[in-house]
Amino acid sequence: MSRRGSNIYKRTDGRYEGRIKLGYNENGKLKYKYVYGKTLAEVKNKMELSYTLKKTEAKAYIRLTVREICLEWLEIKKLTVKSSTYANYYRLLKNHIYPLLGDQIYCLLSKKRINSFVAELLSNGRTDGQGGLSAKAAKDVIIVLKAISSFAHREYGLENICEDIQSPKVRNTELKALSDNEIRRLSLYIKRNLDLTNLSILICLYTGIRIGEMCGLKWENVNLQEGFFVVNKTVQRITIDGESKVIVDVPKTESSVRTVFMPDFLTEMMSDFKSSPSIYVLSGLNVPKEPRMLQYRFKKVLKECGIRDFPFHALRHTYASVCIKKGFDPKALSELLGHSNVKLTLDRYVHSSDEIKKNYVSSLLLS
């Protein structure tokens, strides 16, 4: 039993054990350091020494700037996240957190200052000086700042200053899908002007794979006999410390590694371009092309087809919408798209068209 208020216990083996609070772990539970001695006085002396060292360290901690804590957090993240995720964290810190908060002493920050920081992001947060960030972009910055605040609390016992900070409300804007007529025009144009780049656009339209996944697809992952391919790589351009480079990495989530089935006509078209296993489908080489190239080509194709301007991601949205319209099981569609759950598929990509709503209502009968 411990001596009241001392956090010292006498063990069954006759020794004394002292517990010293160090801070909190990732789950918010207290972390302890343990010291042992044959006598109560010995343990007290060891604990007093530890508390003295802790106070000395604490004095150093309270002088840490936001930038210094961010750098420590970033070094740890570098070991645990994908290169693209690390590059995104680095970008958000460099462009938004360091300029406004980096040189400030962390312990002197207040919730009022953090809320002011959020307001600054929304009013004048763009790096080109042309106004504020969108609610989505500002929310991404705040998520990183909250993670850093939690890190400071766990590692140094500093106040979690961002714990109750509210992020801007993000409005879900519906991404427009191509119409049936636009799908026909795009498909017809590609069939008449078939090359590897145009074929890749068609693959994305009729399978819903992401642009980076298309760039990372090799022929070794394509089974033309069975009509499917396996997505297990993605290509991205990232920038760290001013250095821009193209990387081939694993997809964004475990669910994104998946088998994707193709319609028969697409399998037949791909067979004319079949190459050796190590060759990338899009580039026709043993090195990949980056997504930006495919985006540029897509814009050019839309213009030549006389179709309104769309972001490349609209192909994925179109695929999902058409599948739901044709009665696909939402669970199957979620797996084809590489989502972690069905709700994500339905909320993000699938929106009932007026035609579907009209058909539902028309089928109603009065008894």
C-alpha positions in Angstrom: 0.0 0.0 0.0 1.3 3.5 -0.8 2.1 6.1 1.8 -0.7 8.7 1.5 0.0 11.2 -1.2 3.5 9.9 -1.8 2.9 7.5 -4.7 5.3 5.1 -3.0 4.4 1.5 -2.5 6.0 -1.3 -0.5 6.3 -4.4 -2.7 5.8 -8.0 -1.7 9.5 -8.6 -2.2 10.3 -6.1 0.6 11.5 -3.3 -1.7 9.9 0.1 -2.2 8.6 1.4 -5.5 8.0 5.0 -6.5 5.9 6.2 -9.4 6.6 9.5 -11.2 4.1 11.0 -13.7 5.8 11.7 -17.0 2.8 12.8 -19.1 0.2 11.2 -21.3 0.3 8.5 -24.0 -1.5 8.5 -27.4 -4.7 7.3 -25.7 -4.7 10.1 -23.1 -3.6 7.8 -20.2 -0.9 8.8 -17.8 2.6 7.5 -18.3 4.8 6.7 -15.3 8.5 6.3 -14.5 9.3 3.7 -11.8 12.2 3.9 -9.3 13.1 1.2 -6.7 15.0 1.0 -3.4 15.6 -1.1 -0.4 14.5 1.7 1.9 11.8 4.3 1.8 14.5 7.1 2.1 16.4 5.7 -0.9 13.2 5.8 -3.1 12.4 9.3 -1.8 15.8 10.5 -2.8 15.5 9.0 -6.3 12.1 10.5 -6.8 13.3 13.9 -5.7 16.2 13.8 -8.1 13.8 12.8 -10.9 11.4 15.6 -10.1 14.3 18.1 -10.1 15.4 16.8 -13.6 11.8 17.0 -14.7 11.5 20.6 -13.6 14.7 21.5 -15.4 13.5 19.8 -18.5 10.1 21.6 -18.2 11.9 25.0 -18.2 13.4 24.0 -21.5 10.1 22.8 -22.8 8.3 26.0 -22.1 10.7 27.9 -24.3 10.0 25.7 -27.4 8.6 27.5 -30.4 5.8 26.2 -32.5 8.3 25.5 -35.3 10.6 23.4 -33.0 7.7 21.3 -31.9 6.4 20.9 -35.5 9.9 19.7 -36.6 10.0 17.0 -33.9 6.5 15.9 -34.9 7.4 15.9 -38.6 10.5 13.8 -38.0 8.4 11.1 -36.3 5.7 11.2 -39.0 8.4 10.7 -41.6 9.0 7.2 -40.2 5.3 6.2 -40.1 3.5 7.7 -43.1 3.7 7.5 -46.9 6.0 9.8 -48.7 3.1 11.6 -50.3 1.4 12.1 -46.8 4.7 13.4 -45.4 5.1 15.8 -48.4 1.5 17.1 -47.7 2.3 17.7 -44.0 5.5 19.5 -45.0 3.6 21.7 -47.4 1.0 22.7 -44.9 3.6 23.5 -42.3 5.8 25.5 -44.6 3.0 27.4 -46.4 0.6 28.1 -43.6 1.7 27.3 -40.0 5.3 28.5 -40.0 4.6 31.9 -41.5 1.9 32.8 -39.0 2.8 30.8 -35.9 6.2 29.3 -36.4 8.3 31.7 -34.3 5.8 32.0 -31.4 6.5 30.3 -28.1 4.1 27.4 -27.9 3.3 27.9 -24.2 2.2 31.5 -24.8 -0.4 30.6 -27.4 -4.0 30.9 -26.4 -7.2 29.6 -27.9 -8.0 33.1 -28.9 -4.8 33.3 -30.9 -5.5 29.9 -32.6 -9.0 31.1 -33.5 -7.5 34.3 -34.9 -5.1 32.0 -36.9 -8.1 30.2 -38.4 -9.7 33.5 -39.3 -6.4 34.6 -41.0 -6.4 31.4 -43.1 -9.9 32.0 -44.3 -9.4 35.7 -45.1 -5.9 35.8 -46.4 -4.3 32.3 -46.3 -3.5 31.7 -50.0 0.2 31.6 -50.8 -0.4 33.8 -53.9 -1.9 36.5 -51.8 -5.2 36.3 -53.6 -7.5 35.9 -50.7 -8.3 33.2 -48.2 -8.2 29.4 -48.2 -11.3 27.3 -48.9 -13.0 25.8 -45.9 -11.6 22.4 -46.9 -8.0 23.7 -47.3 -8.2 25.5 -43.9 -9.6 22.4 -42.3 -6.6 20.4 -43.5 -4.2 22.9 -41.9 -6.2 22.8 -38.6 -6.1 18.9 -38.6 -2.3 19.1 -38.7 -2.1 21.8 -36.0 -4.3 19.7 -33.8 -2.1 16.6 -34.2 0.9 18.7 -33.3 -0.9 20.1 -30.2 -1.7 16.6 -29.1 2.0 15.6 -29.7 3.1 18.5 -27.4 0.7 17.4 -24.7 1.8 13.7 -24.9 5.5 14.4 -25.1 6.0 17.4 -22.9 2.8 17.7 -20.8 2.1 21.0 -22.4 -1.5 22.2 -22.8 -3.4 20.7 -25.7 -4.2 24.2 -27.0 -6.1 23.1 -30.1 -8.3 20.5 -28.5 -11.5 22.4 -28.6 -10.8 24.5 -31.8 -13.6 24.2 -34.3 -12.7 23.7 -38.0 -14.6 25.6 -40.7 -17.7 23.8 -41.9 -17.1 22.2 -45.3 -19.9 22.2 -47.7 -20.1 19.0 -49.8 -20.3 20.2 -53.4 -21.6 17.6 -55.9 -19.1 16.8 -58.6 -20.9 16.8 -62.0 -20.9 13.6 -64.0 -20.7 13.4 -67.8 -24.1 13.0 -69.4 -25.0 9.9 -71.5 -24.4 11.9 -74.6 -21.0 13.2 -73.5 -20.0 9.6 -72.6 -20.9 8.4 -76.1 -19.1 11.3 -77.7 -16.0 10.8 -75.6 -16.0 7.0 -76.2 -16.5 7.4 -79.9 -13.6 9.9 -80.2 -11.2 7.7 -78.3 -12.1 4.6 -80.4 -11.4 6.6 -83.6 -8.2 8.0 -82.2 -6.9 5.1 -80.2 -3.5 5.3 -78.6 -2.1 4.5 -75.1 -3.1 7.8 -73.6 -6.6 7.8 -75.0 -7.0 4.2 -74.0 -6.1 5.1 -70.5 -8.8 7.8 -70.3 -11.3 5.1 -71.5 -10.1 2.7 -68.8 -10.6 5.3 -66.1 -14.1 6.0 -67.4 -15.2 2.4 -67.5 -13.5 1.1 -64.3 -13.5 4.2 -62.0 -9.8 3.9 -61.1 -8.0 7.0 -59.9 -5.6 8.8 -62.2 -2.5 7.9 -60.1 -3.6 4.2 -60.1 -3.9 4.4 -63.9 -0.4 5.8 -64.2 0.9 3.0 -61.9 -0.8 0.1 -63.7 1.6 -2.4 -65.3 0.8 -5.1 -67.8 1.9 -7.7 -65.2 -1.2 -6.8 -63.3 -3.6 -7.1 -66.2 -5.4 -10.4 -66.9 -7.0 -10.0 -70.3 -8.3 -13.6 -70.4 -10.3 -13.2 -67.2 -11.1 -9.5 -67.9 -9.6 -7.8 -64.8 -6.6 -6.0 -63.5 -5.1 -5.6 -60.0 -4.5 -2.1 -58.6 -1.5 -2.1 -56.2 0.5 1.0 -57.1 -0.1 4.7 -57.6 2.0 7.5 -59.1 2.3 11.0 -57.7 4.5 14.1 -57.9 5.5 15.3 -54.5 7.6 18.3 -53.4 9.8 18.3 -50.3 12.5 21.0 -49.5 11.9 22.5 -52.9 12.7 19.3 -54.7 10.0 18.0 -56.9 9.9 14.3 -58.0 7.6 11.6 -59.3 7.2 8.6 -57.0 5.6 5.2 -57.3 3.9 4.2 -54.1 1.2 1.9 -52.6 -2.3 3.2 -53.0 -3.8 5.6 -50.4 -5.5 2.9 -48.3 -5.5 -0.8 -47.8 -8.9 -1.0 -49.5 -7.5 0.7 -52.5 -5.4 -2.4 -53.3 -8.1 -4.4 -55.2 -9.2 -6.4 -58.2 -11.1 -4.3 -60.8 -13.2 -6.0 -63.5 -13.6 -4.6 -67.1 -16.3 -4.7 -69.7 -15.5 -7.1 -72.6 -15.1 -4.3 -75.2 -12.3 -2.7 -73.1 -10.5 -6.0 -72.7 -10.5 -6.4 -76.5 -9.2 -2.9 -77.0 -6.4 -3.4 -74.5 -5.3 -6.7 -76.1 -4.0 -4.7 -79.1 -1.5 -2.9 -76.9 -0.5 -5.8 -74.7 3.2 -5.6 -73.8 5.8 -7.3 -71.5 5.0 -7.5 -67.8 7.4 -4.8 -66.6 5.9 -2.2 -68.9 3.5 0.5 -67.7 0.2 0.5 -69.6 0.0 4.3 -70.0 3.6 5.1 -70.9 4.4 2.0 -72.9 7.8 2.0 -71.1 9.3 0.6 -68.0 9.0 4.0 -66.3 5.7 5.6 -65.6 4.2 8.9 -66.8 2.9 11.3 -64.2 -0.8 12.2 -63.6 -0.3 15.8 -64.8 0.5 14.6 -68.3 -2.8 12.5 -68.4 -4.7 15.5 -67.1 -3.4 17.7 -69.8 -4.3 15.2 -72.5 -7.8 14.8 -71.0 -8.4 18.5 -71.3 -7.3 18.5 -74.9 -9.6 15.5 -75.7 -12.6 17.2 -74.1 -12.0 20.3 -76.2 -11.6 18.3 -79.4 -14.9 16.5 -78.6 -16.7 19.7 -77.9 -17.5 18.6 -74.4 -17.6 21.1 -71.5 -14.6 21.3 -69.2 -14.4 18.6 -66.5 -11.7 17.7 -63.9 -10.2 14.2 -64.6 -11.8 12.9 -61.3 -15.2 13.4 -63.0 -14.5 10.1 -64.8 -14.5 8.2 -61.5 -17.7 10.0 -60.4 -19.3 9.3 -63.7 -18.5 5.6 -63.4 -20.0 5.4 -59.9 -23.1 7.2 -60.9 -23.7 5.0 -64.0 -23.2 1.9 -62.0 -25.8 2.9 -59.4 -28.2 3.9 -62.3 -27.7 0.4 -63.7 -28.6 -1.2 -60.4 -25.1 -2.2 -59.1 -25.0 -3.5 -55.6 -23.5 -0.6 -53.5 -21.2 -3.0 -51.6 -19.8 -4.4 -54.8 -19.3 -0.9 -56.2 -17.6 0.2 -53.0 -15.1 -2.6 -53.4 -14.5 -1.8 -57.1 -13.8 1.8 -56.3 -11.5 0.8 -53.4 -13.5 2.5 -50.6 -13.2 1.4 -47.0 -17.0 1.3 -46.6 -20.3 1.7 -48.5 -21.2 4.9 -46.8 -18.2 6.7 -48.3 -19.2 5.5 -51.8 -22.8 6.7 -51.4 -22.0 10.0 -49.8 -19.1 11.0 -52.0 -19.9 9.9 -55.5 -23.5 8.6 -55.9 -26.3 11.1 -56.3 -29.6 10.1 -57.7 -30.5 11.8 -61.0 -33.8 13.4 -61.7 -34.5 10.6 -64.1 -34.1 8.0 -61.4 -36.3 10.0 -59.0 -39.0 10.4 -61.7 -39.0 6.6 -62.4 -39.3 5.8 -58.7 -42.3 8.2 -58.3 -43.9 7.0 -61.5 -44.0 3.4 -60.2 -46.1 4.4 -57.2 -49.7 3.1 -57.2 -52.7 4.1 -55.1 -54.5 1.1 -53.7 
